[in-house]
Amino acid sequence: MTNEQTRQRGGRVVGTLVLGLVVVWLLVWGLGQAGASTPAGLSRTQDPLVMNGANFPAFDGVPLTELALYQYQAGAWQPIPFQVDEVDSSGAYVASEDGLLDANDELVLMPGDLGDSVAVDNWPTDAQARLYPRYAITATDSLQPGEAGWVYLYRSTTLPPSDEAYIAWDEAAQTLSGISYTVRFETEQFVGIADLSLNGQVVDVLDRQKIRGQYSILLFGQVISTSTFNEETVLNFITQPLTITLPVVGPVRAVASDGEQGFAFYGAKASLGLSLPLADVDIAPFTVLHFDFVQVALDLLDPAGTGMAPAFYYDSNGANAAIDGVPEAVPASPPLAWSQVAGALGGWVNIGQIGPANGTLTNHYRDDATPDPNDTGDGRAYGEAGARIANPNGTVTFGQVLYLTPAGAGNAGAQYLLWSQNPLRGAAALQSFPAGNDTALTYLPFLHR
């Protein structure tokens, strides 16, 4: 095998492995929205309430199209956005399994849609719903013990559903939209996020997602060649389609999984878990491809030009840096529990745990408006933040949570970290409509022999 053939084969390996890494970062950074209006019950609205079908045994095997979720507020019943995502026996989310509620399926709703608790005889005026029991769902927040909110799960084909949705995905345009964000993924010029707007603004605040990496070809343990790649040049090595596909998109969340990776994107939050092989790869006899480093980050456009100014970068190591193109020292270690970008138009908090696969994990931050001819995008760095793994050799594991924040948010990463560590809780209680309490119902006679 010639050196050129070795380089090309190494490049294809890089493309395949890096593509998985890229998808993780572009998806986790690319979603979020402000939550619905704050309910009377729970003040925390960005985290979803997720409950397994096992919590509703009386509805086991019921067609999903017969389930309706309602809140009671201001003296009236109203449908709320929700979805039930089907999970197959391998633990993967699927667009369609059997169409029936199973124990491992997931009911998902947002706490901003919680309402009041009602008496057991207070039901919607729907005859079909009253033929079956209902579940009263109580949502609580362990961080706020005095708070609670309620919704009610019915079985009925005549209760009208909510027509409200918090997210929308246009696969053809590779654009995901929410109440307070729009993100577009690039498919032709480079790999990653191209545009991002926040909180109802149309201006793009993001230069682009930036990828940097280097790999070496080793022959008998000695380096014979070294190559670099970025979000543009990696396209030369990727033969797989670059378009993102989300098999399950509902009014509350979009999810995707294949057993070894899982993504869940909500209105104001995105979460993921992924295992990615970045071990040394044998590409020819006695010849090994080794990743020297891989780095992924988001780079802003000049905040003064987009309206994000004043903008700041915070992290769990105590960083408090103005994003203004003037370099400031930000600690590269220890690895971060969280980082935050906060500006006049909005921002995000990133919470992550990365297993670097025997490599060295450090934090990357760069804020320098000096033109750099070797850089991509606008050739500058404004609050460019992300992670870098040097010399990985094994399976890299990712656990990431991203919260979108409102305009003008201060240093709030510690609070969001607490939220991510303490999910909302739900409890379901079975209730039946009191017999003889509805003159609109027709009862069949009971004959005793």
The 8 nearest C-alpha neighbors of each residue, nearest first, counted from 0:
[[1, 4, 5, 2, 283, 3, 284, 6],
 [0, 2, 4, 3, 5, 6, 7, 283],
 [1, 3, 5, 4, 6, 0, 7, 224],
 [4, 2, 6, 1, 5, 7, 0, 8],
 [5, 3, 7, 1, 6, 2, 0, 8],
 [4, 6, 2, 8, 3, 7, 9, 1],
 [7, 5, 3, 9, 4, 8, 10, 2],
 [8, 6, 10, 4, 9, 5, 3, 11],
 [7, 9, 11, 5, 10, 6, 4, 12],
 [8, 10, 6, 12, 7, 11, 5, 13],
 [9, 11, 7, 13, 8, 236, 12, 6],
 [12, 10, 236, 14, 8, 13, 9, 15],
 [11, 13, 9, 15, 10, 14, 16, 8],
 [14, 12, 10, 16, 11, 15, 17, 9],
 [13, 15, 236, 237, 11, 17, 12, 16],
 [14, 16, 12, 18, 13, 17, 237, 11],
 [17, 15, 13, 18, 19, 14, 12, 20],
 [16, 18, 20, 14, 19, 15, 13, 21],
 [17, 19, 21, 15, 20, 16, 14, 22],
 [20, 18, 22, 17, 21, 16, 23, 275],
 [21, 19, 17, 23, 18, 22, 24, 16],
 [20, 22, 18, 24, 23, 19, 17, 25],
 [21, 23, 25, 19, 24, 20, 26, 18],
 [24, 22, 20, 21, 26, 25, 27, 19],
 [23, 25, 27, 21, 26, 22, 28, 20],
 [24, 26, 22, 191, 28, 27, 192, 23],
 [27, 25, 29, 24, 23, 28, 22, 30],
 [26, 28, 24, 29, 25, 269, 23, 401],
 [29, 27, 25, 26, 24, 30, 401, 269],
 [28, 30, 26, 27, 25, 182, 192, 31],
 [31, 29, 28, 269, 264, 27, 268, 26],
 [32, 30, 267, 268, 266, 403, 180, 265],
 [31, 33, 267, 179, 266, 177, 180, 178],
 [32, 34, 267, 179, 266, 178, 35, 405],
 [35, 33, 45, 44, 267, 266, 32, 36],
 [34, 36, 111, 37, 33, 44, 112, 109],
 [37, 35, 111, 38, 34, 112, 44, 33],
 [38, 36, 111, 42, 35, 44, 39, 41],
 [39, 37, 111, 40, 41, 36, 113, 42],
 [38, 40, 41, 37, 114, 42, 148, 115],
 [39, 41, 148, 147, 38, 146, 42, 113],
 [42, 40, 43, 146, 147, 38, 148, 39],
 [41, 43, 37, 44, 38, 40, 39, 146],
 [44, 42, 41, 45, 46, 110, 37, 111],
 [43, 45, 110, 111, 46, 34, 42, 37],
 [46, 44, 267, 34, 43, 47, 268, 33],
 [45, 47, 44, 48, 268, 109, 43, 423],
 [48, 46, 109, 108, 49, 110, 45, 107],
 [47, 49, 108, 423, 107, 109, 50, 110],
 [48, 50, 107, 106, 47, 105, 108, 51],
 [51, 49, 106, 105, 52, 48, 107, 425],
 [52, 50, 105, 53, 104, 103, 54, 106],
 [51, 53, 102, 104, 54, 55, 101, 103],
 [52, 54, 102, 51, 55, 56, 103, 101],
 [53, 55, 52, 51, 56, 427, 50, 102],
 [54, 56, 53, 52, 57, 58, 59, 427],
 [57, 55, 59, 58, 53, 54, 52, 102],
 [58, 56, 55, 59, 132, 429, 61, 60],
 [59, 57, 56, 61, 55, 60, 100, 154],
 [60, 58, 56, 100, 61, 57, 101, 55],
 [59, 61, 99, 100, 101, 58, 62, 63],
 [60, 62, 99, 58, 100, 59, 63, 65],
 [63, 61, 99, 64, 65, 98, 100, 60],
 [62, 64, 65, 99, 66, 98, 100, 61],
 [63, 65, 62, 66, 156, 98, 67, 61],
 [64, 66, 156, 155, 63, 154, 62, 67],
 [67, 65, 154, 63, 64, 153, 155, 68],
 [66, 68, 153, 152, 154, 160, 69, 65],
 [69, 67, 152, 151, 78, 79, 153, 150],
 [70, 68, 78, 151, 77, 79, 150, 76],
 [69, 71, 150, 114, 77, 76, 113, 151],
 [72, 70, 76, 114, 75, 115, 77, 74],
 [71, 73, 114, 74, 75, 115, 70, 76],
 [74, 72, 75, 71, 76, 115, 114, 77],
 [73, 75, 72, 71, 76, 115, 117, 77],
 [76, 74, 71, 72, 73, 77, 70, 123],
 [75, 77, 71, 70, 123, 69, 72, 78],
 [76, 78, 70, 69, 71, 79, 75, 72],
 [79, 77, 69, 161, 160, 68, 70, 80],
 [78, 80, 161, 69, 68, 112, 81, 77],
 [81, 79, 161, 163, 250, 164, 251, 108],
 [82, 80, 108, 107, 251, 79, 250, 68],
 [81, 83, 107, 106, 249, 84, 251, 250],
 [82, 84, 106, 105, 107, 85, 104, 81],
 [85, 83, 105, 104, 82, 86, 106, 92],
 [84, 86, 104, 93, 92, 96, 83, 87],
 [85, 87, 92, 104, 91, 90, 93, 103],
 [88, 86, 90, 89, 91, 92, 85, 96],
 [87, 89, 90, 86, 91, 103, 92, 96],
 [90, 88, 87, 91, 258, 86, 257, 92],
 [89, 91, 87, 88, 86, 258, 92, 103],
 [92, 90, 256, 258, 86, 257, 87, 89],
 [91, 93, 86, 256, 85, 255, 87, 90],
 [94, 92, 95, 85, 86, 91, 96, 246],
 [93, 95, 247, 246, 92, 96, 85, 84],
 [96, 94, 93, 97, 98, 85, 84, 92],
 [95, 97, 98, 85, 93, 87, 94, 86],
 [98, 96, 99, 95, 85, 100, 62, 101],
 [97, 99, 62, 63, 96, 95, 100, 85],
 [100, 98, 62, 60, 61, 63, 97, 101],
 [99, 101, 60, 59, 61, 63, 62, 52],
 [102, 100, 104, 103, 52, 59, 99, 60],
 [101, 103, 53, 52, 104, 51, 100, 59],
 [104, 102, 101, 51, 52, 86, 105, 53],
 [105, 103, 85, 86, 52, 101, 51, 102],
 [106, 104, 51, 84, 83, 50, 52, 107],
 [105, 107, 83, 50, 49, 82, 51, 84],
 [108, 106, 49, 82, 81, 48, 105, 83],
 [109, 107, 81, 48, 47, 251, 110, 80],
 [108, 110, 47, 111, 112, 48, 44, 46],
 [111, 109, 112, 44, 113, 47, 108, 41],
 [110, 112, 35, 44, 38, 37, 109, 113],
 [113, 111, 110, 109, 79, 114, 38, 70],
 [114, 112, 148, 149, 110, 111, 150, 70],
 [115, 113, 70, 149, 71, 72, 148, 150],
 [116, 114, 71, 149, 72, 148, 117, 113],
 [115, 117, 149, 114, 118, 148, 71, 150],
 [118, 116, 121, 115, 119, 71, 120, 122],
 [117, 119, 121, 120, 116, 122, 430, 115],
 [118, 120, 121, 117, 430, 432, 431, 433],
 [119, 121, 118, 432, 122, 433, 436, 117],
 [122, 120, 118, 119, 117, 123, 432, 124],
 [123, 121, 120, 124, 129, 432, 119, 125],
 [124, 122, 125, 76, 121, 128, 129, 126],
 [123, 125, 122, 126, 129, 128, 439, 437],
 [124, 126, 123, 128, 127, 129, 158, 157],
 [125, 127, 129, 128, 440, 124, 130, 439],
 [126, 128, 130, 129, 155, 125, 157, 131],
 [129, 127, 155, 130, 125, 126, 154, 131],
 [130, 128, 126, 131, 127, 432, 125, 132],
 [131, 129, 127, 128, 126, 132, 432, 431],
 [132, 130, 129, 128, 154, 133, 431, 127],
 [133, 131, 431, 430, 429, 432, 134, 130],
 [132, 134, 153, 430, 152, 429, 431, 135],
 [135, 133, 429, 152, 428, 151, 427, 430],
 [134, 136, 151, 428, 427, 150, 429, 137],
 [137, 135, 427, 150, 149, 426, 151, 134],
 [136, 138, 149, 426, 425, 148, 427, 135],
 [139, 137, 425, 148, 147, 424, 149, 136],
 [140, 138, 147, 424, 423, 146, 141, 425],
 [139, 141, 423, 143, 142, 144, 424, 146],
 [142, 140, 143, 144, 139, 421, 423, 424],
 [141, 143, 140, 144, 421, 418, 417, 139],
 [142, 144, 140, 141, 145, 146, 139, 41],
 [145, 143, 141, 146, 142, 140, 139, 147],
 [146, 144, 143, 147, 140, 139, 141, 40],
 [145, 147, 40, 41, 144, 143, 139, 140],
 [148, 146, 40, 139, 138, 41, 137, 145],
 [147, 149, 40, 113, 138, 114, 137, 41],
 [150, 148, 137, 114, 113, 136, 115, 116],
 [149, 151, 70, 136, 113, 69, 114, 135],
 [152, 150, 135, 69, 134, 68, 136, 70],
 [151, 153, 68, 134, 133, 67, 69, 135],
 [154, 152, 133, 67, 66, 128, 155, 68],
 [153, 155, 66, 65, 128, 67, 131, 152],
 [154, 156, 128, 65, 157, 127, 158, 66],
 [155, 157, 65, 158, 154, 64, 127, 66],
 [156, 158, 155, 159, 127, 125, 128, 65],
 [157, 159, 155, 156, 160, 125, 67, 128],
 [160, 158, 157, 161, 78, 67, 156, 155],
 [161, 159, 78, 162, 158, 67, 79, 80],
 [160, 162, 78, 79, 80, 163, 159, 77],
 [161, 163, 160, 164, 80, 79, 250, 78],
 [162, 164, 161, 80, 165, 250, 79, 160],
 [165, 163, 250, 166, 251, 80, 162, 167],
 [164, 166, 250, 266, 251, 177, 178, 163],
 [167, 165, 177, 164, 176, 250, 266, 251],
 [168, 166, 176, 175, 177, 169, 165, 164],
 [167, 169, 175, 170, 174, 176, 166, 248],
 [170, 168, 174, 172, 171, 173, 175, 167],
 [169, 171, 173, 172, 168, 174, 244, 243],
 [170, 172, 173, 169, 174, 242, 168, 243],
 [171, 173, 174, 170, 169, 183, 184, 175],
 [174, 172, 170, 171, 184, 169, 183, 175],
 [175, 173, 183, 172, 169, 182, 168, 184],
 [174, 176, 168, 182, 167, 181, 169, 183],
 [177, 175, 181, 167, 180, 166, 168, 174],
 [178, 176, 166, 180, 179, 32, 165, 181],
 [177, 179, 32, 180, 165, 33, 199, 176],
 [198, 178, 180, 32, 199, 177, 197, 33],
 [181, 179, 197, 177, 196, 198, 32, 176],
 [180, 182, 176, 196, 195, 175, 177, 197],
 [181, 183, 195, 175, 194, 174, 29, 176],
 [184, 182, 174, 194, 193, 173, 192, 185],
 [183, 185, 192, 193, 173, 191, 174, 186],
 [186, 184, 193, 191, 192, 190, 187, 189],
 [185, 187, 241, 190, 242, 188, 189, 184],
 [186, 188, 189, 185, 190, 241, 234, 231],
 [189, 187, 186, 231, 185, 190, 234, 230],
 [190, 188, 231, 230, 187, 185, 186, 191],
 [189, 191, 230, 185, 186, 231, 192, 188],
 [192, 190, 25, 208, 184, 185, 193, 189],
 [191, 193, 184, 208, 25, 207, 185, 194],
 [192, 194, 207, 185, 184, 183, 191, 208],
 [195, 193, 183, 182, 203, 205, 192, 207],
 [194, 196, 182, 203, 205, 181, 204, 183],
 [197, 195, 203, 181, 180, 202, 201, 204],
 [198, 196, 180, 179, 200, 199, 345, 344],
 [179, 199, 197, 180, 200, 345, 344, 405],
 [198, 200, 179, 197, 180, 201, 178, 196],
 [201, 199, 197, 198, 202, 196, 344, 179],
 [202, 200, 196, 203, 199, 197, 181, 198],
 [201, 203, 200, 196, 204, 305, 195, 197],
 [202, 204, 196, 195, 194, 205, 201, 305],
 [205, 203, 300, 305, 195, 196, 299, 202],
 [206, 204, 299, 300, 207, 195, 203, 194],
 [205, 207, 300, 299, 298, 376, 377, 204],
 [208, 206, 193, 205, 192, 298, 209, 297],
 [207, 209, 297, 192, 191, 296, 298, 210],
 [210, 208, 296, 295, 230, 297, 207, 211],
 [211, 209, 295, 229, 230, 294, 296, 208],
 [212, 210, 229, 294, 293, 228, 295, 209],
 [213, 211, 293, 228, 292, 227, 294, 229],
 [212, 214, 227, 291, 292, 226, 290, 228],
 [213, 215, 290, 291, 289, 226, 225, 227],
 [216, 214, 225, 289, 224, 288, 217, 222],
 [215, 217, 288, 224, 287, 222, 223, 225],
 [216, 218, 222, 221, 287, 220, 286, 223],
 [219, 217, 286, 220, 221, 285, 222, 223],
 [220, 218, 285, 221, 217, 286, 287, 222],
 [219, 221, 217, 218, 222, 287, 286, 285],
 [220, 222, 217, 218, 219, 223, 216, 224],
 [223, 221, 217, 224, 216, 215, 218, 220],
 [222, 224, 217, 216, 221, 218, 225, 215],
 [225, 223, 216, 215, 222, 226, 217, 6],
 [224, 226, 215, 214, 216, 227, 213, 223],
 [227, 225, 214, 213, 215, 224, 228, 6],
 [226, 228, 213, 212, 214, 225, 229, 211],
 [227, 229, 212, 232, 233, 211, 213, 226],
 [228, 230, 211, 210, 231, 232, 233, 212],
 [229, 231, 210, 190, 189, 233, 209, 232],
 [232, 230, 189, 229, 233, 234, 188, 190],
 [231, 233, 234, 229, 228, 235, 230, 189],
 [232, 234, 235, 236, 231, 228, 230, 229],
 [235, 233, 232, 237, 236, 231, 189, 190],
 [236, 234, 233, 232, 237, 14, 10, 231],
 [237, 235, 14, 11, 234, 10, 233, 238],
 [238, 236, 14, 234, 239, 235, 15, 11],
 [237, 239, 236, 240, 14, 15, 11, 234],
 [240, 238, 237, 241, 15, 18, 14, 242],
 [241, 239, 242, 238, 237, 243, 186, 18],
 [242, 240, 186, 239, 243, 190, 187, 237],
 [241, 243, 240, 186, 244, 173, 170, 184],
 [242, 244, 241, 245, 173, 170, 22, 240],
 [243, 245, 246, 242, 170, 255, 173, 247],
 [244, 246, 255, 247, 254, 248, 253, 243],
 [247, 245, 94, 255, 244, 248, 93, 254],
 [248, 246, 94, 254, 253, 245, 255, 249],
 [249, 247, 253, 252, 246, 254, 245, 250],
 [248, 250, 252, 251, 253, 82, 247, 166],
 [249, 251, 164, 165, 166, 252, 80, 81],
 [252, 250, 249, 165, 81, 265, 164, 108],
 [253, 251, 265, 264, 249, 250, 248, 254],
 [252, 254, 248, 264, 247, 263, 249, 245],
 [255, 253, 263, 247, 262, 264, 245, 252],
 [254, 256, 262, 245, 261, 246, 92, 247],
 [257, 255, 261, 91, 260, 92, 258, 262],
 [256, 258, 91, 259, 260, 261, 255, 92],
 [257, 259, 91, 260, 256, 90, 89, 261],
 [260, 258, 257, 273, 274, 261, 256, 272],
 [261, 259, 273, 256, 272, 258, 257, 274],
 [260, 262, 256, 272, 271, 255, 273, 263],
 [263, 261, 271, 255, 254, 270, 256, 264],
 [264, 262, 254, 270, 269, 253, 271, 265],
 [265, 263, 269, 253, 252, 268, 254, 270],
 [266, 264, 252, 268, 267, 269, 251, 31],
 [265, 267, 32, 31, 165, 268, 166, 34],
 [268, 266, 32, 31, 33, 45, 403, 265],
 [267, 269, 402, 265, 31, 401, 266, 264],
 [270, 268, 264, 401, 400, 263, 265, 27],
 [269, 271, 400, 263, 399, 262, 264, 401],
 [272, 270, 262, 399, 261, 398, 263, 273],
 [271, 273, 398, 261, 397, 260, 262, 399],
 [274, 272, 260, 397, 396, 259, 275, 261],
 [273, 275, 396, 395, 394, 259, 397, 260],
 [274, 276, 395, 394, 277, 396, 273, 19],
 [277, 275, 394, 278, 393, 395, 274, 16],
 [278, 276, 393, 394, 392, 391, 275, 395],
 [277, 279, 392, 393, 276, 280, 394, 391],
 [278, 280, 289, 288, 392, 287, 277, 281],
 [281, 279, 288, 287, 282, 278, 289, 12],
 [280, 282, 287, 283, 286, 288, 279, 284],
 [281, 283, 287, 286, 280, 288, 9, 8],
 [284, 282, 286, 281, 285, 287, 5, 0],
 [283, 285, 286, 282, 281, 287, 218, 219],
 [284, 286, 219, 218, 283, 287, 281, 217],
 [287, 285, 218, 283, 284, 217, 281, 282],
 [288, 286, 281, 217, 280, 216, 282, 289],
 [287, 289, 216, 280, 279, 215, 9, 217],
 [290, 288, 279, 215, 214, 291, 287, 216],
 [291, 289, 214, 292, 390, 213, 215, 391],
 [292, 290, 390, 214, 213, 389, 289, 215],
 [291, 293, 389, 212, 388, 290, 390, 213],
 [292, 294, 212, 388, 387, 211, 389, 213],
 [295, 293, 387, 211, 210, 386, 212, 388],
 [294, 296, 210, 385, 209, 386, 211, 387],
 [297, 295, 385, 384, 209, 208, 383, 298],
 [298, 296, 208, 383, 384, 209, 207, 385],
 [297, 299, 383, 206, 207, 381, 382, 380],
 [300, 298, 205, 206, 381, 204, 382, 301],
 [299, 301, 206, 205, 204, 302, 381, 298],
 [300, 302, 303, 304, 381, 299, 305, 323],
 [303, 301, 307, 308, 305, 304, 306, 300],
 [302, 304, 308, 301, 306, 305, 307, 309],
 [303, 305, 302, 301, 306, 300, 307, 308],
 [306, 304, 302, 307, 303, 204, 202, 301],
 [305, 307, 308, 303, 302, 304, 343, 344],
 [306, 308, 302, 343, 342, 344, 305, 310],
 [309, 307, 310, 302, 303, 306, 343, 342],
 [308, 310, 342, 307, 343, 311, 302, 321],
 [311, 309, 342, 308, 322, 341, 307, 321],
 [312, 310, 321, 322, 341, 320, 340, 342],
 [311, 313, 340, 320, 339, 319, 321, 341],
 [314, 312, 319, 318, 339, 338, 410, 311],
 [313, 315, 338, 318, 316, 317, 337, 339],
 [314, 316, 317, 337, 336, 335, 338, 318],
 [317, 315, 314, 318, 335, 330, 333, 332],
 [316, 318, 315, 314, 319, 313, 330, 329],
 [319, 317, 313, 314, 316, 329, 320, 312],
 [320, 318, 313, 312, 317, 311, 321, 314],
 [321, 319, 312, 311, 318, 322, 313, 327],
 [320, 322, 311, 323, 310, 312, 319, 309],
 [323, 321, 311, 382, 310, 381, 324, 320],
 [324, 322, 325, 321, 381, 302, 366, 301],
 [323, 325, 368, 367, 366, 381, 322, 326],
 [324, 326, 367, 323, 366, 327, 368, 322],
 [327, 325, 366, 367, 324, 328, 365, 368],
 [328, 326, 329, 325, 320, 366, 365, 321],
 [327, 329, 330, 326, 320, 364, 318, 365],
 [328, 330, 318, 327, 331, 364, 320, 365],
 [331, 329, 332, 328, 316, 362, 318, 333],
 [330, 332, 362, 361, 363, 329, 333, 334],
 [333, 331, 334, 330, 361, 362, 335, 316],
 [332, 334, 335, 331, 361, 316, 330, 362],
 [335, 333, 332, 361, 362, 360, 336, 331],
 [334, 336, 337, 315, 333, 316, 338, 314],
 [335, 337, 315, 350, 351, 334, 338, 352],
 [338, 336, 350, 335, 349, 315, 314, 412],
 [337, 339, 314, 349, 348, 313, 315, 412],
 [340, 338, 348, 313, 312, 347, 314, 349],
 [339, 341, 312, 346, 347, 311, 313, 348],
 [342, 340, 346, 311, 310, 408, 345, 339],
 [343, 341, 310, 307, 345, 344, 407, 309],
 [342, 344, 307, 407, 406, 345, 308, 309],
 [345, 343, 406, 307, 342, 197, 407, 198],
 [406, 346, 344, 405, 342, 404, 343, 341],
 [347, 345, 341, 404, 340, 342, 403, 405],
 [346, 348, 403, 404, 402, 340, 339, 349],
 [347, 349, 339, 402, 338, 401, 412, 403],
 [348, 350, 401, 338, 337, 400, 339, 351],
 [351, 349, 337, 400, 399, 336, 401, 348],
 [350, 352, 399, 398, 400, 336, 353, 349],
 [351, 353, 398, 397, 399, 354, 350, 336],
 [352, 354, 397, 396, 355, 398, 351, 395],
 [353, 355, 396, 395, 356, 397, 352, 394],
 [354, 356, 358, 395, 357, 360, 353, 391],
 [357, 355, 393, 395, 391, 394, 358, 392],
 [358, 356, 391, 355, 392, 393, 359, 390],
 [359, 357, 391, 390, 355, 356, 389, 388],
 [358, 360, 389, 388, 355, 361, 390, 357],
 [361, 359, 388, 387, 355, 358, 334, 389],
 [362, 360, 387, 331, 332, 334, 386, 359],
 [361, 363, 331, 386, 334, 387, 332, 385],
 [362, 364, 385, 386, 384, 387, 331, 361],
 [365, 363, 384, 383, 362, 382, 385, 329],
 [364, 366, 383, 382, 380, 367, 384, 363],
 [365, 367, 381, 382, 324, 380, 326, 325],
 [366, 368, 324, 380, 326, 325, 369, 381],
 [367, 369, 324, 379, 380, 370, 325, 381],
 [368, 370, 367, 379, 371, 324, 380, 378],
 [371, 369, 379, 378, 368, 372, 367, 377],
 [370, 372, 378, 374, 373, 379, 369, 375],
 [373, 371, 374, 378, 370, 375, 379, 377],
 [374, 372, 371, 375, 378, 370, 379, 376],
 [373, 375, 378, 371, 372, 376, 379, 377],
 [376, 374, 378, 377, 373, 209, 372, 379],
 [375, 377, 378, 206, 207, 374, 379, 209],
 [376, 378, 379, 375, 206, 374, 300, 380],
 [379, 377, 374, 371, 375, 376, 370, 372],
 [380, 378, 368, 370, 377, 371, 369, 367],
 [379, 381, 367, 366, 383, 368, 365, 298],
 [382, 380, 366, 299, 324, 383, 298, 322],
 [381, 383, 366, 322, 365, 384, 298, 299],
 [384, 382, 298, 365, 297, 381, 364, 380],
 [385, 383, 364, 296, 363, 297, 382, 365],
 [384, 386, 296, 363, 295, 362, 297, 364],
 [387, 385, 362, 363, 294, 295, 361, 296],
 [386, 388, 294, 361, 293, 360, 362, 363],
 [387, 389, 360, 359, 292, 293, 358, 355],
 [388, 390, 292, 359, 358, 291, 391, 387],
 [391, 389, 291, 358, 292, 290, 392, 388],
 [392, 390, 358, 356, 357, 389, 355, 277],
 [393, 391, 278, 356, 279, 277, 357, 390],
 [392, 394, 278, 356, 277, 276, 391, 395],
 [395, 393, 276, 275, 356, 277, 274, 396],
 [394, 396, 356, 275, 355, 354, 274, 276],
 [397, 395, 274, 354, 353, 273, 275, 394],
 [398, 396, 353, 273, 272, 352, 399, 274],
 [397, 399, 272, 352, 351, 271, 353, 273],
 [400, 398, 351, 271, 270, 350, 397, 352],
 [399, 401, 270, 350, 269, 349, 351, 271],
 [400, 402, 349, 269, 268, 348, 350, 270],
 [403, 401, 268, 348, 347, 267, 404, 349],
 [402, 404, 347, 31, 267, 346, 32, 268],
 [403, 405, 346, 347, 345, 402, 408, 406],
 [406, 404, 345, 408, 407, 346, 33, 403],
 [345, 407, 405, 344, 343, 408, 342, 404],
 [406, 408, 343, 342, 345, 405, 409, 341],
 [409, 407, 406, 405, 341, 404, 410, 345],
 [408, 410, 411, 407, 341, 342, 311, 412],
 [409, 411, 412, 313, 408, 339, 341, 413],
 [412, 410, 414, 413, 409, 415, 408, 339],
 [411, 413, 415, 414, 348, 410, 416, 337],
 [412, 414, 416, 415, 411, 417, 315, 337],
 [415, 413, 417, 416, 412, 411, 418, 419],
 [414, 416, 418, 412, 417, 413, 419, 411],
 [415, 417, 413, 419, 414, 418, 412, 420],
 [418, 416, 420, 414, 415, 419, 421, 413],
 [419, 417, 415, 421, 416, 420, 414, 422],
 [418, 420, 416, 417, 421, 415, 422, 400],
 [419, 421, 417, 418, 416, 422, 415, 423],
 [420, 422, 418, 419, 417, 423, 141, 142],
 [423, 421, 419, 420, 424, 418, 46, 140],
 [422, 424, 140, 48, 139, 421, 425, 138],
 [425, 423, 139, 138, 140, 422, 48, 426],
 [424, 426, 138, 137, 136, 139, 427, 50],
 [425, 427, 137, 136, 138, 428, 424, 54],
 [428, 426, 136, 135, 134, 54, 137, 429],
 [429, 427, 135, 134, 430, 136, 426, 133],
 [428, 430, 134, 133, 135, 132, 427, 431],
 [431, 429, 133, 132, 134, 428, 119, 432],
 [432, 430, 132, 433, 133, 131, 429, 119],
 [431, 433, 129, 120, 434, 132, 430, 119],
 [434, 432, 436, 120, 431, 435, 119, 437],
 [435, 433, 436, 432, 437, 431, 129, 120],
 [434, 436, 437, 433, 438, 440, 432, 442],
 [435, 437, 434, 433, 438, 432, 120, 440],
 [438, 436, 439, 435, 440, 434, 433, 126],
 [437, 439, 440, 436, 435, 441, 442, 434],
 [438, 440, 437, 441, 126, 436, 124, 125],
 [441, 439, 438, 437, 126, 442, 129, 435],
 [442, 440, 439, 443, 438, 437, 126, 444],
 [441, 443, 440, 444, 445, 435, 438, 434],
 [442, 444, 445, 441, 446, 440, 130, 435],
 [445, 443, 446, 442, 441, 447, 448, 440],
 [444, 446, 447, 443, 442, 448, 441, 434],
 [447, 445, 444, 448, 443, 442, 441, 434],
 [446, 448, 445, 444, 443, 442, 434, 441],
 [447, 446, 445, 444, 443, 442, 441, 434]]
